[in-house]
Amino acid sequence: MSWIRDDWRLKLLALGLAVLMLGAVAFSQNPPTSKTLQLFIGYTGVPAGLVVVNPPARTTVTVTGLADLVSAANPGNTVVAADLAKVSAGTAVKVNLIGKSVIPNLTVQTTPVVLNIDQFTSPQANLDIYAVSVHIEAKAGTTSRQVVLVDSTPSTPPPNCYRITGIAIDPAAVVVTGPPDALTNITTITLPGVDLSHSTSTTTFKVTIPYPDTVTGPVGTARVTYSISQNPNCASPSP
């Protein structure tokens, strides 16, 4: 074993340099990068008694991460939302947006939006109950709005040394119909997770769209396509 002990410092230095060079080569093939996306804004948690007047429908976000992951980011797998649970009425209320992608290891950078939030008061009428009789007939109504379909985290990830590099959802959004109170807080619908434990290449799943109670949509299923490739930084993929 003397060959191990001889010049061990030089051998250790050579090993360290080899590891650094290997990392540099892998890093140069898949460098960090960024790109911008135009996304619909989902507004949630509007307090009772407040109404948002003409809020912006879209915003521009910056997605950053490794090049192969950033290239796969799109409006079908990246969302942005505004939580209005703690806002107060005002003409220039600044609200931070929260961006998220179902592709791991991506950062979604957002900029705040400025909203006009007003107080909602129900009209009142002073009636002389001895002079008039009032007949009130309530009818149930429906309304429609577009919501984005969002992929959830897979129930089981791909095999060892394989990773998700892209997700596409078809359709990316649906127009839902239902009572106005049921649609108030619906901005996205999360699709059920799928099992990727046996997937080592591009795979498509047909999943049921879980519409909330009393809400309907034009289609019952969506196609979710996962792009899966071998991780270049992993040397021993599963068979």
N, C-alpha and C positions, 0 to 999 in steps of 0.2 A: 504493500500500500504506500510505498515511499513516493510513487509518482504523484499521489494525491497531495502529499505534504510538501513536495518540492515546489518552490515558487508559487505557493498557494495564494499569495496576494495578487500576483499577476493573473492567475487563473480566475480568481473572484472578480477582478476588474474586467476581464474579458467577458465573463458571463453577464455582468451588469450592463456592459456596452451592447451586447447582443440583444438583451431584453429591451433596452431603450430603442435600438434601431428597429426591432420588430414592432414596437408600439408606434414609432414614428411613421413607419410604412402604412400600418393599418389606419392611423389617424389621417394621413394624407389622402387615402382612398375614400374616406368618408368624413370630410371636415365639417365643422359646425357651420351652419348657414341660417338664413331666415327668409321669410316671404310674408306678404300681406294678403289678407282675405277680407272680403265683404261678407258680413254675417248678419242674420236677423237677430234682433234683441228680444229676449224673453223677459217680460215684466211680471214679477211675482210679489205676493204679499202686500197688495195695496190695502192700507188700513181702512176700516169702515168710516164712512163720512168724507172720504177724500176721493178725488178723481184726477187722473193725469190728462192734461189737455194737450192734444196733438203731439205725443211723444215721437221721437225719431224711430223709424222702423229698422234701420240698419246702422252698422258701425264698422269701422276698419280696424282690424287687429293685426298684430305682428306675431307670427309663429316662429320660434327659434328652437334649434336642436341639431342633431346630426343630419347630414344632407339627405340620406335615404328615407329618414322618417319625415322630415319637413316636406319632401316632394310628395308624400302621400296624404298630407293634410288637405282637407277640403270641407265645404260647408256641410257635408253629410256626416262627418265625424268630429267636427269642432263646433262648439256652441258658445254663446255668450249670454249672460243673464244679468238683470238688475234686481236686487232685492230691496223692495220699497217698504219693508215692514216697519222701519224706524223713521221714515220721513215725516216732515210736517208741511203744512200748506205754505206756498211761497211762489214767487214768479221766476226765481232763478235758483232752483234747488240743485246742487251738484250731487250726483249719485255715482258711486264707483261701480264699474262693471266687472263681472267675474267671468273669465274665459277658461274653457276646459276642452281638452281633446281626449278621445278614448284611446288614441295612440300613446303608449307610455313614453316617458322621458322627453316630452315636448312642453315648452313653456308658451303660454298664450298671453301676450301683453296687450292691455286695453287702455283706453283713455276714458275719463269720466264723461258722462252726459249731463247736460243742464236741462232740467225739466220745469214745466209750469204746472204746479200742483194746486188745485183749488179745492175749497170745501164744498161738499154737496149737501144742499138743503132741500127737503121735500116741500113743494108748494102747499100752502095751507089756505083754507077758505073759511070765512066766518059766515055761518049759515043760521038763519032764523028757523029753528026746527018747527016752529008753529006756522010758518008761512009757506014753506016748501017741503016737498017730499023728494027724496033722492033715491035713484035706482042705480046701483053699482053692479056691473057684470064683469067679472074677471075672466080673461081668456088666456090660456097658456100660449106663449110664443116661442119661436125658435130663432136662432141666429147661427151664423157660420164664421169661421176664422181659419186661417192657415197655421198649422203647427209643424214643427220640425221633428222628424224621426231620429232618435239617437240610439246608437248601439251601446249596449251595456258591456261590462267586463266579461270575457268568456268564462263559462263555468269551470273549464279546465284549459290551461294554456297549451301552446304547441309543445312538441317533444323537446327534450334537452338539446341545446345548441341551435334551435330554430326560433324565429321571432316574427311578429307581425310587422310588416312594413307598409301596409296600406289597408284602408277599409272603405268600401263604397256601398251605399244604401240606395236601393231603387224601389219605390220613389224616395227622394230625399225629404219630401214634405207632403202632407195631405191636408185637405180642407175638411174640417170636422163640423158637424152640425148637432145642435142640442139646445137646451134651455140656456138663456143668458147667464144665469147664476152658476151653471155647471161649467161654462167655458171661461169664466172670469180668470181663473188661475192656471189654465192649461196653455202652456207655451211650447212644450215638448212632450213627446211620448217616447218612453224608453222601451226598446225592444228586449225580449228575453235573451239571456246569455246562451251561448252554444258551446259545445264540446269540441275543442281543437286538439285533443290529445293524440289524434292519429293523422293530423294534417301537417304535411311538410312542403306543400306547394299551394298555389292559388285554389281556394275552395269557396263555393257558393252555398248558402243555406237559405231555405225558404221558411220564414218565421211568421207566426201570427201576430198581428198588431193588437196590443191590449188596450182597446178603447175603454175609457172610464164608463161607469154606469150612466145611462140616459144619453150617451154621446155616440154618434155613428160617423162612419167615414165611407169614402167611395170604394175602397178596396179593403180586403180582409187580411192580406198577407203582404210582406215585403221581402225582397231579395237582398241578403247581406253577403258581400263578397270580401273575403280576407285574402290579401296578398301576403304570403309567408315565404321566407327565404332563410337560408342558413346564416347564422351569425358569424361574420368573418373573424371575430375575436375568440371563437370557440373552436378548439382543435379536434374534438372527438364527439361528433353528433351521434345521437341514438340511431340504431339500425332501423 
